[in-house]
């Protein structure tokens, strides 16, 4: 799929009100489910604090963790692409999609997105 056609399809889907309503409903259901799940855990506040401490450690040492991750997955034959910024990430993504004539893409992490 050509880059312009791909972007046109993205714009078309973003402008689809029914799709956006469905996505909003999905987000609401996930949020409600998350709140309900935490309510059933007696020590959820302590676990949340521990999770925040773990996250802080990871953010403080992110470069080390990224290199550890990259090394491990490359040992398993997976190619890792690192980008300096959102524009570079999108460029890498579009090149990969173009190489495979992608017609459908599922985005699962915000790391592959552009703030605009």
Secondary structure, 3 states (H helix, E strand, C coil): CCHHHHHHHHHHHHCCHHHHHHHHHHHHHHHHHHHHHHHCCCCHHHHHHHHHHHHHHHHHCHHHHHHHHHHHHHHCCCCCCCCCCHHHHHHHHHHHHHHCCCCCCCCCCCCCCCCC
